[in-house]
Amino acid sequence: MIGIMTHKAFISSKENILFSSPKNSQFRTNVIDDSSADNCMAGNTLILAQDGSLYSLEDLAGEYASELIVACIDKHGRLTTSRAHSFRIGQWTDHAYNITLASGLKLTTTDKHPLLSATNEWLLAEDLEFGSILRGATYDSRQKNPTLALDEVVHIHEIQLEEKVPMYDFTVDTHENLFVAHETETGISLIVAHNSALSYNLLDEQGS
């Protein structure tokens, strides 16, 4: 088990944007066609805002015209920020996946929701397995200092619910991804999740 592997990042006080160092010019991902409503997460999923605050998808969807500046990854694999908006119920379903990572982060998602792997490929939840390595970050709440990291799937379970429940969706401008979060005693652990908007290639910025 790899546990958590980290890579230092910092906040630019001048531009108030997150960056990683050094720059990784070889970062690239596959293109995900997520134009359907299959790519959603449970309402208790937390996302990290630029100021370090955590918000659940359910709460954001309940507030009219909610939008946040969130941490995400740019086409070079660097930490940056973008506007997240249009938080909404994407679908109702009685079929989902429970995913637990080595950091303690737990996530419930639909089978087609993409998460970013250590090899910079978008992996659907249904294709994850024990030992899958995902790209993410850790965040020190006291120092407000993010650090790029890798996290490992330690448990994944397909679940069938007795009744359909709402699953939530969102849109992130430009980069079309954000960090979902889990708060720990020492900070916040994060992994990169795709949004459900247009297809996007993080290398050449071309949509489908």
C-alpha positions as MATLAB code, in Angstrom:
seq = 'MIGIMTHKAFISSKENILFSSPKNSQFRTNVIDDSSADNCMAGNTLILAQDGSLYSLEDLAGEYASELIVACIDKHGRLTTSRAHSFRIGQWTDHAYNITLASGLKLTTTDKHPLLSATNEWLLAEDLEFGSILRGATYDSRQKNPTLALDEVVHIHEIQLEEKVPMYDFTVDTHENLFVAHETETGISLIVAHNSALSYNLLDEQGS';
ca = [
       0.000    0.000    0.000;
       1.415    3.375   -0.968;
      -0.602    5.439    1.522;
      -0.240    9.110    0.585;
       2.602   10.392   -1.600;
       2.943   14.168   -1.776;
       4.421   16.897   -3.946;
       4.852   20.424   -2.565;
       2.731   23.296   -3.833;
       2.222   26.880   -2.745;
      -0.249   29.750   -2.842;
       0.657   32.852   -4.809;
      -0.372   35.767   -2.564;
      -0.153   38.134   -5.522;
      -2.652   36.300   -7.693;
      -4.367   34.245   -4.962;
      -4.081   31.139   -7.140;
      -2.754   27.678   -6.323;
       0.289   26.409   -8.214;
       2.493   23.338   -8.080;
       6.250   23.404   -8.456;
       8.010   22.352  -10.571;
       5.878   22.567  -13.730;
       5.039   19.229  -15.332;
       4.783   19.866  -19.066;
       4.077   16.202  -19.848;
       0.739   16.065  -18.046;
      -2.017   14.713  -20.271;
      -5.296   12.849  -19.906;
      -7.693   10.869  -22.001;
     -10.894   12.591  -23.150;
     -14.087   11.773  -21.279;
     -17.472   12.048  -22.970;
     -19.624   12.971  -20.001;
     -22.480   14.718  -21.778;
     -25.000   12.328  -20.215;
     -26.357   12.481  -16.661;
     -24.450    9.361  -15.611;
     -21.628   11.181  -13.845;
     -22.864   12.231  -10.429;
     -21.903   12.046   -6.759;
     -23.808   11.777   -3.496;
     -25.124   14.917   -1.825;
     -22.774   14.573    1.164;
     -19.714   14.882   -1.121;
     -17.569   17.808    0.050;
     -15.702   20.186   -2.251;
     -12.897   22.591   -1.322;
     -13.358   26.301   -2.021;
     -10.428   28.644   -2.652;
     -10.598   30.040    0.890;
     -10.334   26.565    2.443;
     -14.041   26.225    3.250;
     -15.826   22.915    2.625;
     -19.290   22.689    1.095;
     -21.511   19.703    0.357;
     -22.995   19.259   -3.098;
     -26.450   18.966   -1.567;
     -26.176   22.326    0.200;
     -24.801   24.043   -2.885;
     -27.579   22.644   -5.066;
     -30.118   23.974   -2.561;
     -28.860   27.552   -2.841;
     -30.117   29.484   -5.858;
     -27.315   30.413   -8.275;
     -24.550   29.010   -6.038;
     -21.054   29.413   -7.403;
     -17.603   29.056   -5.885;
     -13.978   29.543   -6.816;
     -12.534   26.040   -6.354;
      -9.164   24.338   -6.540;
      -8.616   22.197   -9.645;
      -5.852   20.923  -11.954;
      -4.888   22.675  -15.188;
      -3.742   21.109  -18.466;
      -0.136   20.921  -17.192;
      -1.071   19.092  -13.999;
      -0.606   22.192  -11.858;
      -2.904   23.266   -9.054;
      -4.998   26.256  -10.076;
      -8.493   27.640   -9.522;
     -11.683   28.034  -11.530;
     -15.356   28.914  -11.120;
     -17.693   26.056  -10.193;
     -21.402   26.608  -10.709;
     -24.731   25.020  -11.741;
     -24.794   22.671   -8.740;
     -27.800   20.457   -9.337;
     -29.398   17.037   -9.027;
     -28.108   15.146  -12.052;
     -30.171   12.020  -11.586;
     -32.022    9.771   -9.165;
     -30.617    6.275   -8.825;
     -30.704    3.163   -6.658;
     -27.323    1.924   -7.934;
     -23.980    3.389   -6.855;
     -20.404    2.680   -5.730;
     -18.929    3.297   -2.288;
     -15.205    4.104   -2.557;
     -12.753    4.387    0.365;
      -9.175    5.676   -0.010;
      -6.088    5.208    2.153;
      -6.343    8.823    3.330;
      -9.762    8.083    4.831;
     -11.681    9.863    2.084;
     -15.001    8.143    1.360;
     -17.044    8.815   -1.749;
     -20.350    7.559   -3.126;
     -20.704    7.994   -6.869;
     -22.573    6.705   -9.880;
     -20.867    4.006  -11.923;
     -19.761    6.331  -14.751;
     -18.258    9.158  -12.716;
     -14.601    9.757  -13.746;
     -11.779   10.155  -11.219;
      -8.210   11.041  -12.219;
      -5.640    8.250  -11.906;
      -1.927    8.532  -11.111;
      -1.242    7.888  -14.815;
      -3.441   10.890  -15.693;
      -6.281    8.836  -17.135;
      -9.913    9.366  -16.209;
     -11.123    6.126  -14.613;
     -14.832    5.440  -14.230;
     -15.930    4.416  -10.743;
     -17.056    1.034  -12.062;
     -13.526    0.390  -13.393;
     -11.719    1.108  -10.116;
     -10.346   -1.791   -8.102;
      -8.464   -2.399   -4.877;
      -5.050   -0.751   -5.196;
      -6.024    1.770   -7.909;
      -3.974    4.950   -7.456;
      -5.736    8.298   -7.835;
      -4.383   11.813   -8.226;
      -5.240   14.327   -5.549;
      -3.815   16.637   -2.907;
      -3.649   17.355    0.795;
      -4.497   20.720    2.323;
      -3.206   22.141    5.600;
      -6.116   24.084    7.100;
      -3.830   26.103    9.389;
      -1.204   27.108    6.839;
      -3.584   27.031    3.834;
      -0.841   25.227    1.976;
      -1.906   22.595   -0.607;
       0.330   19.714   -1.586;
      -0.180   17.469   -4.624;
      -0.585   13.825   -3.617;
      -1.491   10.309   -4.722;
      -4.079    8.258   -2.878;
      -4.933    4.554   -3.018;
      -8.291    2.788   -3.258;
      -8.522    0.438   -0.264;
     -12.187   -0.485   -0.611;
     -14.778   -0.334   -3.395;
     -18.244   -1.785   -3.150;
     -21.116   -1.752   -5.624;
     -24.355   -1.041   -3.784;
     -28.032   -1.496   -4.589;
     -30.334    0.793   -2.587;
     -33.927    0.067   -1.636;
     -35.106    3.267   -3.287;
     -33.757    5.885   -5.659;
     -31.826    8.780   -4.139;
     -30.638   12.080   -5.687;
     -27.084   12.254   -7.033;
     -25.501   15.618   -7.702;
     -23.704   17.261  -10.584;
     -21.812   20.513  -11.226;
     -19.919   22.443  -13.894;
     -16.383   23.873  -13.612;
     -15.274   26.498  -16.128;
     -12.203   25.883  -18.328;
     -10.592   22.944  -16.497;
     -13.748   20.863  -15.899;
     -12.529   19.219  -12.703;
     -12.346   19.951   -8.990;
     -11.181   18.367   -5.731;
     -13.598   16.406   -3.580;
     -12.594   16.482    0.047;
     -12.415   14.650    3.360;
     -11.536   16.486    6.567;
      -9.011   14.801    8.883;
      -7.412   15.760   12.215;
      -4.383   17.217   10.444;
      -6.008   18.784    7.392;
      -7.996   17.888    4.300;
      -7.381   15.040    1.833;
      -8.542   15.505   -1.758;
      -8.923   13.643   -5.038;
      -9.613   15.002   -8.533;
     -13.113   14.439   -9.924;
     -14.357   15.356  -13.395;
     -17.456   17.491  -13.853;
     -20.380   16.551  -16.077;
     -20.227   19.120  -18.823;
     -18.366   19.057  -22.142;
     -15.603   16.627  -23.024;
     -12.233   18.197  -22.261;
      -8.631   17.293  -22.952;
      -6.330   18.787  -20.336;
      -3.419   18.861  -22.762;
      -4.830   20.700  -25.767;
      -8.011   22.235  -24.273;
     -10.188   20.851  -27.070;
     -13.755   19.878  -26.249;
     -15.753   17.214  -28.083;
];
